[in-house]
Amino acid sequence: MIIRQLQDTPADALAAQRVARAAFRGLCGLPADQPDDHRGTVQQLALTRHLVRCDAGGGWIAEQDGEAVGVAQSMRREGLWLLARYAVLPSAQGKGVGRLLLERAGEYGRGCLRGMVCAPPSPAAARRFRRAGFTLHPAMALSGRVDRSGLLDPGDIPVHPGNPTHLHLLDSVDRSLRGAAHGVDHEYMLAHFEEVLIADTLAGSGYCYRDGGEVRLLAATSRRIAVRLLREALARVPDGMEARLEFVTAEQEWAVDVGLELGLTLSNRGYLALRGMRPPAPYLPSGMLL
């Protein structure tokens, strides 16, 4: 077994993507031969390389006989350590591969007082993160077709598309909620996600990334602004496309209420694992970029 740092190469990005894909499908019981979403695959490959460039010390891959069997990618943002990707092939699970990868990725976070992970609904992962000192906050997902009859009232808070000139606002909202800006990750999201919606008023600010039917990340300084942003993002989901938002904890009941009002279905998703901090609110994390 060899554990080495991920390199900024197409081969390493593809190997990490293959491991993550197989591990996710094994966890969810999906068929291994199910076709990939091309756009999503391109985004994931670009994100892998983005994280390697920005956090070279946080990316590790495990290889057995020259084949990748596990991957972990972590990052540091202003004193906050985040585990972006953590996956082990089903055939290699239970052999200590995940423990070794998490140890290497965790070393990159030395000196960080806070930590955040979007953990899958895996008993082994939950046990490992709890032993690492994380508090596990059960999370939900909302998905389904948007009932547009509930969108007749647009609300009185103006929302408009954002662009790179809003980076200062985005980072300011991040710091007020989770104590750390997304920084360079906003540059990735602006380049690869369909749009970011901005609300900036005298009473507060917020933003929400949407990509097709996915609500990717939402942060606001008040629930009222968060509700307005989420409703606007769901209103912009194309007709006939399913909407989805994930890792909704009990602290985000405002999001649960909006989703149920608009006809979405609630299900279990996994855990938002936190160390040294409470769940940011109002806030919906973004999977790998949190």
C-alpha positions as CSV (number, residue, x, y, z in Angstrom):
1,M,0.0,0.0,0.0
2,I,1.4,3.4,-1.0
3,I,-0.1,6.7,0.2
4,R,1.2,9.7,-1.6
5,Q,0.3,13.3,-2.3
6,L,-2.1,14.1,-5.1
7,Q,-0.4,15.8,-8.0
8,D,-1.9,18.4,-10.3
9,T,-2.2,16.1,-13.3
10,P,-5.1,14.8,-15.4
11,A,-4.2,11.3,-14.4
12,D,-4.4,11.9,-10.6
13,A,-7.6,13.9,-11.0
14,L,-9.2,11.1,-13.0
15,A,-8.0,8.5,-10.5
16,A,-9.5,10.5,-7.6
17,Q,-12.8,10.9,-9.5
18,R,-13.0,7.2,-10.2
19,V,-12.5,6.2,-6.6
20,A,-15.1,8.8,-5.4
21,R,-17.6,7.7,-8.0
22,A,-17.3,4.0,-7.1
23,A,-17.4,4.6,-3.4
24,F,-20.5,6.8,-3.7
25,R,-22.3,4.3,-5.9
26,G,-21.4,1.5,-3.5
27,L,-22.7,3.5,-0.5
28,C,-26.0,4.4,-2.3
29,G,-26.5,1.0,-3.9
30,L,-26.4,2.5,-7.5
31,P,-25.3,0.3,-10.4
32,A,-21.6,0.6,-11.3
33,D,-22.4,0.9,-15.0
34,Q,-24.8,3.8,-14.7
35,P,-23.7,6.5,-17.2
36,D,-22.0,9.6,-15.7
37,D,-23.3,13.1,-16.0
38,H,-20.7,14.6,-18.4
39,R,-20.9,18.2,-17.0
40,G,-20.8,17.0,-13.4
41,T,-17.7,14.9,-14.2
42,V,-15.9,17.9,-15.8
43,Q,-16.7,20.0,-12.7
44,Q,-15.4,17.3,-10.4
45,L,-12.2,16.9,-12.3
46,A,-11.7,20.7,-12.3
47,L,-12.4,20.9,-8.6
48,T,-9.9,18.1,-7.8
49,R,-7.2,20.1,-9.5
50,H,-8.3,23.4,-8.0
51,L,-7.9,21.9,-4.5
52,V,-4.5,20.4,-5.4
53,R,-3.3,23.8,-6.6
54,C,-4.6,25.7,-3.6
55,D,-4.0,23.1,-0.9
56,A,-1.3,20.7,-2.1
57,G,-0.5,19.5,1.4
58,G,-4.1,18.4,2.0
59,G,-4.6,16.0,-0.9
60,W,-3.6,12.3,-0.6
61,I,-4.2,9.1,-2.7
62,A,-3.8,5.5,-1.6
63,E,-2.6,3.0,-4.3
64,Q,-2.5,-0.8,-4.2
65,D,-0.6,-2.5,-7.0
66,G,-0.6,0.7,-9.0
67,E,-4.3,1.3,-8.8
68,A,-6.0,4.0,-6.7
69,V,-8.1,2.6,-3.9
70,G,-8.7,5.7,-1.7
71,V,-8.5,9.5,-1.8
72,A,-8.8,12.4,0.7
73,Q,-8.6,16.1,0.0
74,S,-8.7,18.7,2.7
75,M,-8.2,22.5,2.7
76,R,-7.5,25.3,5.1
77,R,-9.4,28.6,5.0
78,E,-8.5,31.3,7.5
79,G,-8.2,28.9,10.5
80,L,-11.0,26.6,9.4
81,W,-10.0,23.0,8.3
82,L,-12.4,21.4,5.8
83,L,-12.5,17.8,4.4
84,A,-13.6,18.2,0.9
85,R,-13.4,14.6,-0.4
86,Y,-12.9,11.3,1.5
87,A,-13.6,8.0,-0.3
88,V,-12.3,4.4,-0.3
89,L,-13.3,1.7,-2.8
90,P,-15.7,-0.8,-1.4
91,S,-13.1,-3.6,-2.0
92,A,-10.5,-1.8,0.1
93,Q,-12.8,-0.8,3.0
94,G,-12.2,-2.2,6.5
95,K,-8.4,-2.5,5.9
96,G,-7.2,0.8,7.5
97,V,-7.0,2.7,4.2
98,G,-9.6,5.3,5.3
99,R,-7.9,5.8,8.7
100,L,-4.5,6.4,7.1
101,L,-5.9,8.9,4.6
102,L,-7.8,10.8,7.2
103,E,-4.7,11.0,9.4
104,R,-2.7,12.5,6.5
105,A,-5.4,14.9,5.5
106,G,-5.9,15.9,9.2
107,E,-2.2,16.7,9.6
108,Y,-2.8,19.5,7.1
109,G,-5.2,21.1,9.5
110,R,-2.8,21.4,12.4
111,G,-3.3,24.7,14.1
112,C,-6.9,25.1,12.9
113,L,-9.3,25.6,15.8
114,R,-12.4,24.7,13.7
115,G,-13.3,21.9,11.3
116,M,-16.1,21.1,9.0
117,V,-17.1,17.9,7.0
118,C,-20.1,17.0,5.0
119,A,-20.2,13.3,5.9
120,P,-22.1,10.5,4.0
121,P,-24.7,8.3,5.7
122,S,-22.0,5.7,6.5
123,P,-21.7,4.1,9.9
124,A,-17.9,3.7,9.5
125,A,-17.5,7.3,8.5
126,A,-19.6,8.5,11.4
127,R,-17.6,6.5,13.8
128,R,-14.3,7.8,12.4
129,F,-15.3,11.4,12.5
130,R,-16.7,11.1,16.0
131,R,-13.4,9.6,17.2
132,A,-11.6,12.5,15.6
133,G,-13.5,14.9,17.8
134,F,-16.3,16.0,15.5
135,T,-19.8,16.6,16.7
136,L,-22.2,14.9,14.3
137,H,-25.3,16.9,13.3
138,P,-27.8,14.7,11.4
139,A,-28.6,16.2,8.0
140,M,-31.5,16.1,5.5
141,A,-31.9,16.6,1.8
142,L,-34.8,18.2,0.0
143,S,-35.6,17.1,-3.6
144,G,-38.3,17.0,-6.2
145,R,-40.1,19.2,-8.8
146,V,-40.8,22.7,-7.6
147,D,-44.5,23.6,-7.1
148,R,-44.6,26.9,-8.8
149,S,-47.9,27.9,-7.4
150,G,-46.1,28.6,-4.2
151,L,-43.9,31.2,-5.9
152,L,-46.5,33.8,-6.8
153,D,-45.3,36.2,-4.2
154,P,-41.7,37.2,-5.1
155,G,-41.0,39.0,-1.8
156,D,-39.8,42.5,-1.1
157,I,-36.1,41.9,-0.9
158,P,-34.3,42.6,-4.2
159,V,-32.2,39.7,-5.5
160,H,-29.9,39.9,-8.6
161,P,-27.2,37.9,-10.3
162,G,-23.7,38.3,-8.9
163,N,-20.3,38.4,-10.5
164,P,-16.6,38.6,-9.5
165,T,-17.1,42.2,-8.3
166,H,-19.1,40.8,-5.4
167,L,-16.2,38.7,-4.0
168,H,-15.7,41.1,-1.0
169,L,-19.4,40.7,-0.1
170,L,-19.3,36.9,-0.4
171,D,-16.3,36.6,1.8
172,S,-17.7,39.0,4.3
173,V,-20.9,37.0,4.7
174,D,-18.8,33.8,5.0
175,R,-16.7,35.2,7.8
176,S,-19.8,36.4,9.7
177,L,-21.3,32.8,9.7
178,R,-18.4,30.3,9.8
179,G,-15.5,32.5,10.8
180,A,-13.6,32.0,7.5
181,A,-14.1,33.2,3.9
182,H,-14.3,30.7,1.0
183,G,-11.7,32.9,-0.8
184,V,-10.3,31.2,-3.9
185,D,-13.2,28.7,-3.8
186,H,-15.6,31.5,-4.9
187,E,-13.4,31.9,-8.0
188,Y,-14.0,28.2,-8.8
189,M,-17.8,28.4,-8.1
190,L,-18.2,31.6,-10.2
191,A,-16.5,29.9,-13.1
192,H,-18.2,26.5,-12.9
193,F,-21.7,27.0,-11.4
194,E,-24.6,28.4,-13.4
195,E,-25.1,31.5,-11.3
196,V,-24.8,33.2,-7.9
197,L,-27.7,35.3,-6.6
198,I,-27.0,38.3,-4.4
199,A,-29.1,40.1,-1.8
200,D,-27.5,43.2,-0.3
201,T,-29.7,45.5,1.8
202,L,-29.3,47.9,4.7
203,A,-30.7,45.1,6.9
204,G,-28.1,42.5,5.8
205,S,-26.6,40.5,2.9
206,G,-26.5,37.0,1.5
207,Y,-25.8,34.9,-1.6
208,C,-26.8,31.6,-3.1
209,Y,-25.2,29.5,-5.8
210,R,-27.4,27.6,-8.2
211,D,-26.3,25.0,-10.8
212,G,-29.2,23.6,-12.8
213,G,-31.5,22.1,-10.1
214,E,-28.9,22.1,-7.4
215,V,-28.7,24.7,-4.7
216,R,-25.0,24.5,-4.2
217,L,-24.3,27.0,-1.3
218,L,-26.3,29.5,0.6
219,A,-25.2,32.0,3.2
220,A,-27.0,35.0,4.7
221,T,-26.9,37.3,7.7
222,S,-30.6,36.8,8.5
223,R,-33.2,34.1,8.0
224,R,-35.5,36.5,6.1
225,I,-32.7,37.1,3.5
226,A,-31.9,33.4,3.4
227,V,-35.6,32.5,2.7
228,R,-35.8,35.1,-0.1
229,L,-32.6,33.7,-1.7
230,L,-33.7,30.1,-1.5
231,R,-37.1,30.8,-3.0
232,E,-35.5,32.8,-5.8
233,A,-33.0,30.0,-6.5
234,L,-35.8,27.4,-6.6
235,A,-37.9,29.6,-8.9
236,R,-35.0,29.7,-11.4
237,V,-34.7,25.9,-11.6
238,P,-35.7,25.0,-15.2
239,D,-39.2,23.5,-15.8
240,G,-39.1,19.7,-15.7
241,M,-35.8,19.6,-13.8
242,E,-35.7,18.3,-10.2
243,A,-34.5,20.6,-7.5
244,R,-32.2,19.5,-4.7
245,L,-30.5,20.9,-1.7
246,E,-28.4,18.8,0.8
247,F,-26.9,18.7,4.3
248,V,-29.8,20.6,5.8
249,T,-29.4,20.4,9.6
250,A,-32.1,21.1,12.2
251,E,-30.8,24.6,12.6
252,Q,-31.9,25.3,9.1
253,E,-35.7,24.8,9.6
254,W,-36.3,27.9,7.5
255,A,-35.0,25.9,4.5
256,V,-37.1,22.8,5.4
257,D,-40.2,25.0,5.6
258,V,-39.4,26.6,2.2
259,G,-38.8,23.2,0.6
260,L,-41.9,21.6,1.9
261,E,-44.0,24.6,1.0
262,L,-42.8,24.3,-2.6
263,G,-43.5,20.6,-2.9
264,L,-40.1,19.1,-2.3
265,T,-39.6,15.8,-0.5
266,L,-37.6,15.4,2.7
267,S,-35.1,12.6,3.2
268,N,-32.0,11.7,5.3
269,R,-28.6,12.7,3.9
270,G,-25.8,12.0,6.4
271,Y,-24.1,14.4,8.8
272,L,-22.7,17.8,9.0
273,A,-19.6,17.1,11.2
274,L,-18.2,20.1,13.1
275,R,-15.3,20.6,15.4
276,G,-14.8,23.7,17.5
277,M,-17.9,25.5,16.1
278,R,-21.7,25.4,16.0
279,P,-23.6,24.9,12.7
280,P,-23.5,28.2,10.8
281,A,-27.0,29.6,10.3
282,P,-28.6,30.5,8.1
283,Y,-26.3,28.4,5.9
284,L,-26.5,25.5,3.4
285,P,-23.1,24.0,2.8
286,S,-21.8,23.0,-0.6
287,G,-20.7,19.4,-0.3
288,M,-17.0,19.4,-1.2
289,L,-16.5,23.2,-0.9
290,L,-18.6,23.4,2.3
